[in-house]
Each structure stands twice: as structure tokens, then as C-alpha cells.
Amino acid sequence: MNFRTTFPIPTFQQPLTHSQKIISVGSCFANMLGHKLGERKYQILSNPFGIIFNPISLFHLLKSALLNKELDPILRLETNGLHLHYHVHSEIKAGSKELLGKIIEEKLSATKEYLTQASHLFITLGTSFVYKHLDSGQLVANCHKQPAKNFSKRLLSLEANIESFEELHAILLSVNPKIQLIFTVSPVRHIKDGIPENQVSKSLLRVLSHQLSSKFANVHYFPSYELVMDDLRDYRFYQSDLLHVTPMAEDYIWEKFENAFLKEEEKQLNQVITSIQKDLAHKPFNPDSEGHQKFLKKLLLKIEQLPESLDFKSEKQTILNQLNTHEKR
């Protein structure tokens, strides 16, 4: 008897390798993907502007980066002694507007560098709902807990999302014609909008992804949303808030992602890397014991046998520091 509904995910024709640059942007699910890739030593830029939920704000940030365009200063604000910007997440903050401007400029510059060189751009969409800042008349990515009277809320139309993406797509192809774009819809539910409203929101994002992947040869879709909603389909795969998925669900989605985007030799290499990461996280009962020193030497040898292109400099230095400290005693 079968208790689950599974479905095949096609193998992606342009697989990922450690030699490529990759960028992952969008909702909090983009962070998960960036974290998994970063752990395995891929060259990944993950959510440089913090979590961004709606497509228009996300496309606007990417276009601003590519065009060397400053984010509108009128959307800066100061609250509780901190300077923020309505176009980015609240994790991007500073003690002065000058420092905030410098931080955002660096984020835009780093994003442009990756966009012009990346082989893959992963875009995770979270919601179709967006807030308009009434004083400026602009759509914002984050309200930063400011009074609701300062904003109006609405549902983005499919047409507006497509138009915004097409502008981004044209600019991106002019600087990086080989880049592959992969859309995915976040399985995290936005029930503050309402359960029926969340379904409408997610449906618009799914239709947007479908239409763009049907129209553009370099745009594709990965079904993370469907893996949770139609395959796992059980609250045991959600955290206690019943909104965010558990690490077990994330690992399951990652396994499907690996099968779709990685060749067998890449998956085997990743197994070695994750094994090393687990060893690095090991906390010994007695760091000065001979047994632990042998363990460190074996671990160092294991790292040195990896391809030189993988960046394990900080990990190697940490091991060497522990070995040197033991020898001096």
C-alpha cells in the first residue's frame, strides 16, 4: 500500500559544479538552499539583501545592482537609533545613514559581480502580496514594523510580475547570456494574509514561474513547493509554528535537488565534504589527548586530498592551531 504521492523531477541539463558561481535570492527558502550549497563549498552568494518575499521588490534589487543604480534615499528611515531601507531586509542596518548607504552599495556591487559571472541564479518566490509606502508611492520589500497607516496592501497582478521580470531578464542577458535562472516557490505558508488568500498568492507565483519557464529557454522551475504540499503532505514535516518546514523536510528537498542538479561525481564529492564538516564540528572530551591529535592529523590529510579549488583555508588553519598548541605544551 502506498501512503505518499511521489512524482519525477527531470534532470537539469546544465548541472552545478564547484567551479561555477551561483546566486540564490528570495524568501527564507533561498537561505536554506544557500546554506546547503555553502556547506558543500560551492561559490554561492545567498540573499545579499536579506530575505525578500515578493517578486517586484526582488526584481527591482537585481536590476538596481546590474545598472549600478542607488536605492532611492527617500526610502531610508531611522527607528530605535538604527538606519534602515524599505527596499531591503531589516538585517541590513547601520548606526548612521552614511554607513547604511555604504553597506547597501557594497551589497549591490557584490550582487552585480555574481550576476555577471554566475552560471545559475536561483529565485525563490514567497508571496504575491506587496505593501505600498504611501508617502513615496513606492512598493517596498519590508515595512520594518512601521505603523500600518503608512502603507497600503495589495495583491500583485500576474502581468505586473511578468513585465518586471522581462525588464530584468533583458538586462541580465546583455551582461551574462549563458546564465540559467531557476524559479521555485517557497513552501512556507503566509497565513497572516489568510488561508484562502495565501493559496491565491502561491497560485499566482506558480503560474508566474510556469509562464516564464515556458517563454524563456534559460528559465526553469524546481518544485520545492510541490514536494512539501503534494509529496510530504504532513504536519510532522512542519515546525511548531506550522508554517516553516523542519530540517528533515529540508534534507528531503535537498536530496531531490541534488538528484536534479548534480552529476554523480559531484554528489560523491559532496559526501566527502559533509563528512569532513561533521568531523570539524566534533567536540572532543579531551582536546589534548593523543587520540584527538591523531584524529586532527587524519582530518587535515583528508582535507588536503580534496581539490585545491575548494576553500578550506580557515578550517585547515583551525586544525593547525590546535596541533601547534598541543605541541607547545
PAZA-182481 format. One record per residue (C-alpha): x, y, z. Coordinates in pm, whole numbers, padded with zeros to 5 digits, always signed. Layout:
% PAZA-182481
XYZ
...
END
This chain:
% PAZA-182481
+00000+00000+00000
+00134+00343-00096
+00089+00625+00156
+00260+00902-00041
+00223+01070-00377
+00563+01096-00541
+00649+01243-00877
+00957+01252-01101
+01178+01560-01125
+01368+01590-01454
+01747+01603-01450
+01866+01955-01520
+02067+01978-01842
+02313+02239-01708
+02432+02085-01379
+02609+02264-01096
+02982+02229-01033
+03215+02366-00767
+03395+02574-01030
+03086+02789-01100
+02947+03091-00923
+02589+03056-00801
+02346+03308-00655
+02034+03230-00450
+01785+03507-00371
+01432+03548-00243
+01238+03422+00057
+01378+03232+00355
+01382+02912+00149
+01658+03074-00059
+01864+03087+00261
+01824+02712+00307
+01949+02646-00045
+02237+02890+00001
+02332+02728+00331
+02331+02375+00186
+02545+02483-00109
+02779+02687+00111
+02833+02393+00347
+02949+02193+00048
+03192+02466-00056
+03013+02590-00366
+03081+02950-00464
+02746+03085-00351
+02609+03434-00285
+02299+03389-00072
+02039+03662-00020
+02273+03964-00018
+01976+04192+00061
+01830+03961+00322
+01501+03779+00284
+01285+03932+00010
+00937+03785-00029
+00766+03947-00327
+00879+03928-00693
+00864+04301-00776
+01096+04402-00492
+01335+04119-00573
+01350+04201-00944
+01397+04571-00859
+01700+04495-00641
+01862+04277-00907
+01802+04543-01176
+01946+04812-00948
+02259+04603-00898
+02309+04542-01269
+02252+04908-01359
+02471+05047-01076
+02163+05229-00955
+02142+05362-00599
+01840+05258-00394
+01613+05561-00354
+01732+05761-00048
+01374+05871+00020
+01301+05517+00141
+01557+05529+00418
+01427+05555+00773
+01561+05584+01124
+01399+05386+01404
+01524+05298+01753
+01862+05452+01672
+01913+05241+01360
+01904+05335+00992
+01716+05101+00757
+01591+05097+00399
+01245+04988+00288
+01385+04805-00016
+01594+04558+00188
+01555+04333+00490
+01595+04469+00844
+01914+04263+00894
+02080+04528+00677
+02108+04818+00919
+02358+05073+01044
+02414+05338+01307
+02419+05619+01050
+02266+05684+00710
+02617+05718+00562
+02721+05375+00685
+02391+05224+00568
+02448+05372+00224
+02796+05222+00213
+02672+04877+00320
+02397+04876+00057
+02640+04996-00209
+02871+04704-00126
+02579+04460-00142
+02476+04594-00483
+02834+04571-00610
+02879+04213-00489
+02546+04115-00643
+02641+04264-00979
+02973+04077-00975
+02795+03746-00917
+02517+03815-01167
+02766+03889-01443
+02966+03571-01375
+02717+03322-01233
+02615+03006-01412
+02291+02974-01214
+02053+03218-01045
+01800+03058-00810
+01495+03273-00734
+01262+03165-00453
+00928+03345-00450
+00739+03379-00122
+00425+03587-00169
+00230+03788-00425
+00118+04037-00161
+00305+04366-00150
+00297+04687+00052
+00298+05037-00094
+00464+05315+00103
+00204+05590+00088
+00433+05892+00128
+00667+05787-00154
+00417+05592-00361
+00670+05307-00398
+00636+04935-00336
+00858+04814-00053
+01022+04487+00039
+00990+04531+00414
+00773+04754+00637
+01024+04737+00925
+00738+04725+01180
+00632+05079+01099
+00266+05184+01155
+00018+05015+00921
-00131+05355+00834
+00191+05431+00639
+00118+05155+00386
-00148+05003+00166
-00154+04633+00087
-00248+04470-00242
-00203+04157-00447
+00042+04185-00735
-00101+04103-01074
+00049+03836-01294
+00100+04095-01569
+00296+04330-01340
+00525+04048-01228
+00590+03935-01586
+00665+04289-01704
+00909+04347-01418
+01087+04017-01484
+01116+04079-01857
+01296+04406-01785
+01538+04222-01555
+01583+03935-01799
+01682+04165-02086
+01940+04346-01874
+02078+04021-01731
+02119+03856-02071
+02306+04161-02202
+02582+04102-01946
+02559+03725-01893
+02390+03549-02186
+02474+03198-02057
+02317+03232-01712
+02044+02984-01615
+01754+03103-01397
+01568+02857-01178
+01246+02963-01008
+01099+02789-00708
+00803+02873-00486
+00862+02869-00113
+00661+02604+00076
+00648+02838+00379
+00286+02944+00429
+00197+03313+00480
-00122+03258+00680
-00124+03613+00821
-00268+03703+00483
-00540+03442+00541
-00551+03077+00436
-00755+03131+00115
-00551+03442+00038
-00225+03252+00079
-00346+02994-00172
-00427+03268-00423
-00085+03424-00361
+00105+03098-00408
-00103+03013-00715
-00002+03340-00881
+00364+03267-00809
+00333+02918-00954
+00160+03047-01269
+00428+03318-01299
+00704+03054-01279
+00525+02838-01535
+00473+03120-01784
+00832+03243-01757
+00982+02894-01790
+00758+02834-02093
+00860+03159-02261
+01235+03178-02196
+01479+02896-02280
+01709+02977-01987
+01430+02992-01725
+01337+02674-01538
+01136+02557-01236
+01222+02337-00938
+00917+02204-00747
+01010+02264-00383
+00653+02381-00313
+00503+02066-00461
+00747+01841-00274
+00608+01970+00056
+00242+02014-00042
+00194+01700-00253
+00473+01457-00159
+00542+01505+00214
+00195+01648+00283
+00201+01603+00661
+00228+01843+00957
+00510+01634+01102
+00729+01798+00838
+00647+02143+00975
+00800+02322+01272
+00591+02410+01578
+00462+02729+01411
+00305+02503+01143
+00441+02744+00880
+00811+02663+00828
+00931+02318+00727
+01154+02107+00951
+01521+02026+00888
+01406+01675+00789
+01187+01823+00514
+01471+02049+00404
+01704+01749+00380
+01446+01565+00170
+01411+01860-00068
+01790+01891-00084
+01817+01523-00179
+01575+01584-00467
+01769+01897-00560
+02097+01703-00572
+01946+01440-00800
+01819+01709-01036
+02118+01943-01046
+02431+01742-00966
+02621+01475-01155
+02722+01161-00970
+03084+01270-00920
+02964+01597-00764
+02736+01410-00525
+03023+01181-00424
+03249+01479-00362
+02975+01639-00152
+02955+01326+00062
+03326+01361+00143
+03285+01733+00217
+02987+01681+00451
+03178+01403+00627
+03465+01647+00686
+03222+01913+00808
+03080+01669+01064
+03433+01584+01180
+03513+01954+01212
+03205+02004+01430
+03314+01721+01663
+03379+01838+02021
+03637+01617+02192
+03614+01516+02557
+03988+01585+02593
+04137+01812+02320
+04492+01737+02442
+04465+01359+02423
+04686+01170+02181
+04375+01016+02028
+04233+01356+01939
+04564+01472+01797
+04570+01169+01566
+04211+01247+01470
+04312+01604+01376
+04606+01485+01166
+04386+01240+00977
+04128+01512+00924
+04393+01750+00793
+04515+01484+00549
+04156+01423+00437
+04114+01794+00359
+04445+01815+00175
+04334+01533-00056
+04038+01741-00176
+04062+01952-00495
+04268+02267-00431
+03987+02482-00568
+03776+02412-00260
+03824+02678+00006
+03914+02507+00333
+04175+02766+00439
+04007+02868+00764
+03930+02508+00863
+04290+02398+00795
+04425+02689+00997
+04198+02600+01289
+04330+02243+01287
+04691+02358+01261
+04641+02598+01552
+04511+02312+01768
+04802+02090+01670
+05058+02363+01736
+04902+02445+02072
+04931+02082+02176
+05297+02059+02066
+05390+02367+02271
+05256+02215+02591
END
